[in-house]
Amino acid sequence: MNRTPLLKRDRITVNEFRCTAERGDKPFTEQFASHSVSYVRSGSFGCHCRGRFHELVAGSMLIGHPGDEYTCTHDHVVGDECLSFFLDPELVETIGDRTAVWQVGSVPPLPELMVLGELAQTAAAGNSDVGLDEIGQVLTSRFVEVVSDRKANKLTATLRDRRRAVETALWIDANSHRAIDLDDAAEQAGLSTFHFLRLFSAVLGVTPHQYLVRSRLRHAARRLADDDSPITDIAYDVGFGDLSNFVRSFHRAAGASPLKFRQASRGDRKIFQERLALQ
């Protein structure tokens, strides 16, 4: 099994797994070290866990409960890929820690979970402004809701809650050139990461990471219009650690590359006229 670490935070860790088993390999027993949710990206495999056998295909989810033993098999297809989220006990308690929910072993391909799993894949590839830790918590929360057939309590934001969300948004914007993750923003707000994610999204309509990326894009747009700094310098100055990610994100937002946006800001109206003509 090849493991690629994608993200490590205090409350959640994300890894990509690519199975290297070959036909005829003898299965062996493993043990879940923590609560986990693994979205099957491709391929299929079987899993023996808690006296039950599960067949998983693309779109299914393998659910891990700490201490439970499991054995994976490959009777039909050799090779699979999973995007796995490992959660610490405090986060699980916040989201929902009913033992029966976490010992289901697996979840079949369900549309309400698959769409979030695909969004997680997009985030893992760097093609979404939703944070990978954010979508991991959203996916886990939705899994708990679906399996327990219980909707999460509706969030009612008090005036104090709204102030926390707004003040944290202003802090994110002022520090958007720095590396900020969900843990940092939640600590700034004085809340747990999951409660902060729910609160911020409910009050402002975007996740903290979405707001961070959009703040960076907003600052970049102003810089592109106001000064002649190289585009690469602007990308790094506003907080993007990768030039190609900046160009891709900016084009998705503006409908034009950073260079063409700069040209348009200097009087080349043709670029945005063409953009409007396509709509």
VOFIVEX-640955 format. One record per residue (C-alpha): residue number from 1; residue in three letters; x, y, z. Coordinates in Angstrom, 1 decimal, padded with zeros to 4 digits. Example, Ala and Ser with C-alpha at 12.3 -4.5 7.8 and 13.67 -1.06 7.14 Angstrom:
2
+-----+------+--------+--------+--------+
:  nr : rest :     xx :     yy :     zz :
+-----+------+--------+--------+--------+
:   1 :  ala :  012.3 : -004.5 :  007.8 :
:   2 :  ser :  013.7 : -001.1 :  007.1 :
+-----+------+--------+--------+--------+
//
This chain:
279
+-----+------+--------+--------+--------+
:  nr : rest :     xx :     yy :     zz :
+-----+------+--------+--------+--------+
:   1 :  met :  000.0 :  000.0 :  000.0 :
:   2 :  asn :  001.4 :  003.4 : -001.0 :
:   3 :  arg :  000.5 :  006.2 :  001.3 :
:   4 :  thr :  000.8 :  009.9 :  000.4 :
:   5 :  pro :  000.3 :  012.4 :  003.2 :
:   6 :  leu : -001.8 :  015.3 :  001.9 :
:   7 :  leu : -002.6 :  017.3 :  005.1 :
:   8 :  lys : -001.8 :  017.1 :  008.8 :
:   9 :  arg : -003.7 :  019.2 :  011.3 :
:  10 :  asp : -004.3 :  018.9 :  015.1 :
:  11 :  arg : -007.8 :  017.5 :  014.6 :
:  12 :  ile : -007.7 :  015.9 :  011.2 :
:  13 :  thr : -005.1 :  014.2 :  008.9 :
:  14 :  val : -005.6 :  013.3 :  005.3 :
:  15 :  asn : -003.8 :  010.6 :  003.3 :
:  16 :  glu : -004.1 :  009.2 : -000.2 :
:  17 :  phe : -003.8 :  005.4 : -000.4 :
:  18 :  arg : -003.0 :  003.5 : -003.6 :
:  19 :  cys : -003.2 : -000.3 : -003.2 :
:  20 :  thr : -000.3 : -002.3 : -004.5 :
:  21 :  ala : -001.7 : -005.7 : -003.8 :
:  22 :  glu : -001.4 : -008.3 : -006.6 :
:  23 :  arg : -003.7 : -011.2 : -007.4 :
:  24 :  gly : -002.9 : -014.1 : -005.2 :
:  25 :  asp : -001.4 : -012.0 : -002.3 :
:  26 :  lys : -002.5 : -013.4 :  001.1 :
:  27 :  pro : -004.8 : -011.0 :  003.0 :
:  28 :  phe : -003.6 : -009.9 :  006.5 :
:  29 :  thr : -005.3 : -008.4 :  009.5 :
:  30 :  glu : -004.9 : -004.8 :  010.3 :
:  31 :  gln : -006.3 : -002.5 :  013.0 :
:  32 :  phe : -007.9 :  000.9 :  012.9 :
:  33 :  ala : -005.8 :  003.3 :  015.0 :
:  34 :  ser : -008.4 :  006.1 :  015.0 :
:  35 :  his : -011.8 :  007.1 :  013.7 :
:  36 :  ser : -011.6 :  007.4 :  009.9 :
:  37 :  val : -013.6 :  007.9 :  006.8 :
:  38 :  ser : -012.1 :  006.7 :  003.5 :
:  39 :  tyr : -013.7 :  007.6 :  000.2 :
:  40 :  val : -013.0 :  005.0 : -002.5 :
:  41 :  arg : -011.9 :  007.0 : -005.5 :
:  42 :  ser : -011.4 :  004.1 : -007.9 :
:  43 :  gly : -011.2 :  000.3 : -008.1 :
:  44 :  ser : -012.8 : -002.0 : -005.6 :
:  45 :  phe : -011.9 : -004.3 : -002.6 :
:  46 :  gly : -013.6 : -006.4 :  000.0 :
:  47 :  cys : -013.3 : -005.9 :  003.8 :
:  48 :  his : -013.9 : -008.3 :  006.7 :
:  49 :  cys : -014.7 : -006.3 :  009.8 :
:  50 :  arg : -016.7 : -007.1 :  013.0 :
:  51 :  gly : -018.0 : -010.4 :  011.6 :
:  52 :  arg : -019.4 : -008.9 :  008.4 :
:  53 :  phe : -018.1 : -008.8 :  004.9 :
:  54 :  his : -018.3 : -005.6 :  002.8 :
:  55 :  glu : -017.8 : -005.1 : -000.9 :
:  56 :  leu : -016.6 : -001.6 : -001.7 :
:  57 :  val : -016.5 :  000.1 : -005.1 :
:  58 :  ala : -015.9 :  003.6 : -006.4 :
:  59 :  gly : -018.1 :  005.9 : -004.4 :
:  60 :  ser : -018.3 :  003.7 : -001.3 :
:  61 :  met : -016.8 :  004.7 :  002.0 :
:  62 :  leu : -014.8 :  002.5 :  004.5 :
:  63 :  ile : -015.4 :  003.6 :  008.1 :
:  64 :  gly : -012.9 :  003.0 :  010.8 :
:  65 :  his : -013.4 :  002.7 :  014.5 :
:  66 :  pro : -010.3 :  002.7 :  016.8 :
:  67 :  gly : -009.3 : -000.7 :  017.9 :
:  68 :  asp : -011.5 : -002.7 :  015.4 :
:  69 :  glu : -009.6 : -005.2 :  013.3 :
:  70 :  tyr : -010.2 : -005.6 :  009.6 :
:  71 :  thr : -008.9 : -007.6 :  006.6 :
:  72 :  cys : -009.0 : -006.3 :  003.0 :
:  73 :  thr : -009.3 : -008.7 :  000.1 :
:  74 :  his : -009.1 : -008.4 : -003.7 :
:  75 :  asp : -011.1 : -011.2 : -005.1 :
:  76 :  his : -012.5 : -009.4 : -008.1 :
:  77 :  val : -010.3 : -006.4 : -009.1 :
:  78 :  val : -006.7 : -005.7 : -008.1 :
:  79 :  gly : -006.0 : -002.1 : -007.4 :
:  80 :  asp : -007.9 :  000.7 : -005.7 :
:  81 :  glu : -007.4 :  004.3 : -004.5 :
:  82 :  cys : -008.8 :  005.9 : -001.4 :
:  83 :  leu : -008.9 :  009.4 :  000.1 :
:  84 :  ser : -008.8 :  008.9 :  003.8 :
:  85 :  phe : -009.6 :  011.3 :  006.6 :
:  86 :  phe : -008.4 :  010.4 :  010.2 :
:  87 :  leu : -010.0 :  012.3 :  013.0 :
:  88 :  asp : -009.0 :  012.9 :  016.6 :
:  89 :  pro : -011.5 :  012.0 :  019.4 :
:  90 :  glu : -012.4 :  015.6 :  020.2 :
:  91 :  leu : -013.5 :  016.3 :  016.7 :
:  92 :  val : -015.4 :  013.1 :  016.5 :
:  93 :  glu : -017.2 :  013.9 :  019.8 :
:  94 :  thr : -018.1 :  017.3 :  018.4 :
:  95 :  ile : -019.5 :  015.9 :  015.1 :
:  96 :  gly : -021.1 :  012.8 :  016.7 :
:  97 :  asp : -019.5 :  009.9 :  018.4 :
:  98 :  arg : -022.2 :  007.2 :  018.7 :
:  99 :  thr : -020.4 :  003.9 :  018.6 :
: 100 :  ala : -023.0 :  002.2 :  016.4 :
: 101 :  val : -022.5 :  004.8 :  013.7 :
: 102 :  trp : -018.8 :  004.4 :  013.6 :
: 103 :  gln : -018.9 :  000.6 :  013.6 :
: 104 :  val : -021.0 :  000.2 :  010.4 :
: 105 :  gly : -017.8 : -000.9 :  008.6 :
: 106 :  ser : -018.7 :  000.7 :  005.3 :
: 107 :  val : -021.3 :  002.9 :  003.5 :
: 108 :  pro : -022.5 :  002.1 :  000.0 :
: 109 :  pro : -022.3 :  004.7 : -002.9 :
: 110 :  leu : -024.9 :  007.2 : -001.7 :
: 111 :  pro : -025.4 :  010.4 : -003.8 :
: 112 :  glu : -025.4 :  012.7 : -000.8 :
: 113 :  leu : -021.9 :  011.4 :  000.2 :
: 114 :  met : -020.5 :  010.8 : -003.3 :
: 115 :  val : -020.8 :  014.5 : -004.3 :
: 116 :  leu : -018.9 :  015.5 : -001.2 :
: 117 :  gly : -016.3 :  012.8 : -001.9 :
: 118 :  glu : -015.8 :  014.2 : -005.4 :
: 119 :  leu : -015.4 :  017.7 : -004.0 :
: 120 :  ala : -012.8 :  016.3 : -001.6 :
: 121 :  gln : -010.9 :  014.9 : -004.5 :
: 122 :  thr : -011.0 :  018.3 : -006.3 :
: 123 :  ala : -009.7 :  019.9 : -003.1 :
: 124 :  ala : -007.0 :  017.3 : -002.8 :
: 125 :  ala : -005.9 :  018.1 : -006.3 :
: 126 :  gly : -005.7 :  021.8 : -005.5 :
: 127 :  asn : -008.6 :  022.7 : -007.9 :
: 128 :  ser : -011.0 :  024.0 : -005.3 :
: 129 :  asp : -011.0 :  027.0 : -002.9 :
: 130 :  val : -012.6 :  024.7 : -000.3 :
: 131 :  gly : -010.0 :  023.6 :  002.2 :
: 132 :  leu : -009.3 :  019.8 :  002.4 :
: 133 :  asp : -009.7 :  019.9 :  006.2 :
: 134 :  glu : -013.0 :  021.7 :  005.7 :
: 135 :  ile : -014.5 :  019.3 :  003.3 :
: 136 :  gly : -013.3 :  016.4 :  005.4 :
: 137 :  gln : -015.3 :  017.7 :  008.4 :
: 138 :  val : -018.3 :  018.4 :  006.2 :
: 139 :  leu : -018.1 :  014.9 :  004.7 :
: 140 :  thr : -017.8 :  013.3 :  008.1 :
: 141 :  ser : -020.7 :  015.3 :  009.5 :
: 142 :  arg : -022.9 :  014.3 :  006.5 :
: 143 :  phe : -021.9 :  010.6 :  007.0 :
: 144 :  val : -023.0 :  010.7 :  010.6 :
: 145 :  glu : -026.3 :  012.3 :  009.6 :
: 146 :  val : -027.0 :  009.8 :  006.9 :
: 147 :  val : -026.1 :  006.7 :  009.0 :
: 148 :  ser : -027.9 :  007.8 :  012.1 :
: 149 :  asp : -030.8 :  009.3 :  010.1 :
: 150 :  arg : -030.6 :  012.3 :  012.2 :
: 151 :  lys : -030.2 :  015.9 :  011.0 :
: 152 :  ala : -027.6 :  018.1 :  012.7 :
: 153 :  asn : -029.2 :  020.7 :  015.0 :
: 154 :  lys : -029.9 :  023.9 :  013.1 :
: 155 :  leu : -027.3 :  026.5 :  014.0 :
: 156 :  thr : -028.7 :  029.6 :  015.5 :
: 157 :  ala : -026.1 :  032.4 :  015.6 :
: 158 :  thr : -026.3 :  034.9 :  018.4 :
: 159 :  leu : -025.1 :  038.4 :  018.1 :
: 160 :  arg : -021.9 :  037.3 :  019.9 :
: 161 :  asp : -021.5 :  034.5 :  017.4 :
: 162 :  arg : -021.9 :  036.8 :  014.4 :
: 163 :  arg : -019.4 :  039.2 :  015.9 :
: 164 :  arg : -016.9 :  036.3 :  016.3 :
: 165 :  ala : -017.4 :  035.3 :  012.6 :
: 166 :  val : -017.1 :  038.9 :  011.3 :
: 167 :  glu : -014.0 :  039.7 :  013.5 :
: 168 :  thr : -012.3 :  036.5 :  012.4 :
: 169 :  ala : -013.1 :  037.2 :  008.7 :
: 170 :  leu : -011.4 :  040.6 :  009.1 :
: 171 :  trp : -008.5 :  038.9 :  010.8 :
: 172 :  ile : -008.2 :  036.5 :  007.9 :
: 173 :  asp : -008.3 :  039.3 :  005.4 :
: 174 :  ala : -005.6 :  041.3 :  007.2 :
: 175 :  asn : -003.4 :  038.2 :  007.4 :
: 176 :  ser : -004.3 :  036.5 :  004.1 :
: 177 :  his : -000.7 :  036.9 :  002.9 :
: 178 :  arg :  000.3 :  034.4 :  005.6 :
: 179 :  ala : -000.3 :  030.7 :  005.8 :
: 180 :  ile : -003.6 :  030.3 :  007.7 :
: 181 :  asp : -005.4 :  027.1 :  008.2 :
: 182 :  leu : -008.8 :  026.2 :  009.8 :
: 183 :  asp : -007.1 :  025.6 :  013.2 :
: 184 :  asp : -005.6 :  029.0 :  013.2 :
: 185 :  ala : -008.9 :  030.7 :  012.4 :
: 186 :  ala : -010.8 :  028.7 :  014.9 :
: 187 :  glu : -008.3 :  029.5 :  017.6 :
: 188 :  gln : -008.6 :  033.2 :  016.7 :
: 189 :  ala : -012.4 :  032.9 :  017.2 :
: 190 :  gly : -012.0 :  030.9 :  020.4 :
: 191 :  leu : -014.0 :  028.0 :  019.1 :
: 192 :  ser : -013.6 :  024.3 :  018.2 :
: 193 :  thr : -012.7 :  023.8 :  014.5 :
: 194 :  phe : -016.0 :  022.1 :  013.6 :
: 195 :  his : -018.2 :  024.6 :  015.4 :
: 196 :  phe : -016.3 :  027.5 :  014.0 :
: 197 :  leu : -016.6 :  026.0 :  010.4 :
: 198 :  arg : -020.4 :  025.7 :  010.8 :
: 199 :  leu : -020.7 :  029.2 :  012.4 :
: 200 :  phe : -018.5 :  031.0 :  009.9 :
: 201 :  ser : -020.2 :  029.3 :  006.9 :
: 202 :  ala : -023.7 :  030.1 :  008.3 :
: 203 :  val : -023.0 :  033.7 :  009.0 :
: 204 :  leu : -020.9 :  034.7 :  006.0 :
: 205 :  gly : -022.0 :  032.2 :  003.3 :
: 206 :  val : -018.5 :  030.9 :  002.6 :
: 207 :  thr : -016.1 :  028.6 :  004.4 :
: 208 :  pro : -013.0 :  030.2 :  006.1 :
: 209 :  his : -010.7 :  028.8 :  003.4 :
: 210 :  gln : -012.9 :  030.1 :  000.6 :
: 211 :  tyr : -012.8 :  033.5 :  002.2 :
: 212 :  leu : -009.0 :  033.3 :  002.6 :
: 213 :  val : -008.5 :  032.4 : -001.1 :
: 214 :  arg : -010.9 :  035.1 : -002.2 :
: 215 :  ser : -009.2 :  037.7 :  000.0 :
: 216 :  arg : -005.9 :  036.8 : -001.7 :
: 217 :  leu : -007.5 :  037.1 : -005.1 :
: 218 :  arg : -009.0 :  040.5 : -004.2 :
: 219 :  his : -005.6 :  041.8 : -003.1 :
: 220 :  ala : -004.0 :  040.4 : -006.2 :
: 221 :  ala : -006.5 :  042.1 : -008.4 :
: 222 :  arg : -005.7 :  045.4 : -006.8 :
: 223 :  arg : -002.0 :  044.9 : -007.1 :
: 224 :  leu : -002.3 :  043.9 : -010.8 :
: 225 :  ala : -004.3 :  047.1 : -011.5 :
: 226 :  asp : -002.2 :  049.5 : -009.4 :
: 227 :  asp :  001.4 :  048.6 : -009.8 :
: 228 :  asp :  003.9 :  047.0 : -012.2 :
: 229 :  ser :  005.3 :  044.3 : -010.0 :
: 230 :  pro :  005.9 :  041.0 : -011.8 :
: 231 :  ile :  002.9 :  038.7 : -011.6 :
: 232 :  thr :  005.0 :  036.0 : -009.9 :
: 233 :  asp :  005.9 :  038.4 : -007.1 :
: 234 :  ile :  002.3 :  039.4 : -006.6 :
: 235 :  ala :  001.2 :  035.8 : -006.4 :
: 236 :  tyr :  003.7 :  035.1 : -003.6 :
: 237 :  asp :  003.1 :  038.4 : -001.9 :
: 238 :  val : -000.6 :  037.9 : -001.5 :
: 239 :  gly : -000.2 :  034.4 : -000.1 :
: 240 :  phe : -000.2 :  031.9 : -003.0 :
: 241 :  gly :  002.6 :  029.4 : -002.6 :
: 242 :  asp :  002.3 :  028.1 : -006.2 :
: 243 :  leu :  002.2 :  030.3 : -009.3 :
: 244 :  ser :  000.2 :  027.8 : -011.4 :
: 245 :  asn : -002.4 :  027.6 : -008.6 :
: 246 :  phe : -002.6 :  031.4 : -008.5 :
: 247 :  val : -003.0 :  031.7 : -012.3 :
: 248 :  arg : -005.7 :  028.9 : -012.4 :
: 249 :  ser : -007.6 :  030.4 : -009.4 :
: 250 :  phe : -007.5 :  033.9 : -010.8 :
: 251 :  his : -008.6 :  032.8 : -014.3 :
: 252 :  arg : -011.5 :  030.9 : -012.7 :
: 253 :  ala : -012.6 :  034.0 : -010.7 :
: 254 :  ala : -012.0 :  036.7 : -013.3 :
: 255 :  gly : -012.5 :  034.9 : -016.6 :
: 256 :  ala : -009.2 :  036.2 : -017.7 :
: 257 :  ser : -005.5 :  035.4 : -016.9 :
: 258 :  pro : -003.7 :  037.8 : -014.5 :
: 259 :  leu : -001.8 :  039.3 : -017.5 :
: 260 :  lys : -005.0 :  040.0 : -019.5 :
: 261 :  phe : -006.7 :  041.3 : -016.4 :
: 262 :  arg : -003.7 :  043.7 : -015.9 :
: 263 :  gln : -004.0 :  044.7 : -019.6 :
: 264 :  ala : -007.7 :  045.3 : -019.2 :
: 265 :  ser : -007.1 :  047.5 : -016.1 :
: 266 :  arg : -004.9 :  049.7 : -018.2 :
: 267 :  gly : -007.5 :  050.3 : -020.8 :
: 268 :  asp : -007.7 :  047.2 : -023.0 :
: 269 :  arg : -011.5 :  046.8 : -022.9 :
: 270 :  lys : -011.5 :  044.1 : -025.6 :
: 271 :  ile : -010.7 :  041.4 : -023.1 :
: 272 :  phe : -013.9 :  042.0 : -021.0 :
: 273 :  gln : -016.0 :  042.7 : -024.0 :
: 274 :  glu : -015.1 :  039.2 : -025.3 :
: 275 :  arg : -015.8 :  037.8 : -021.8 :
: 276 :  leu : -019.3 :  039.3 : -021.8 :
: 277 :  ala : -020.0 :  038.2 : -025.3 :
: 278 :  leu : -019.5 :  034.6 : -024.2 :
: 279 :  gln : -022.1 :  034.8 : -021.4 :
+-----+------+--------+--------+--------+
//
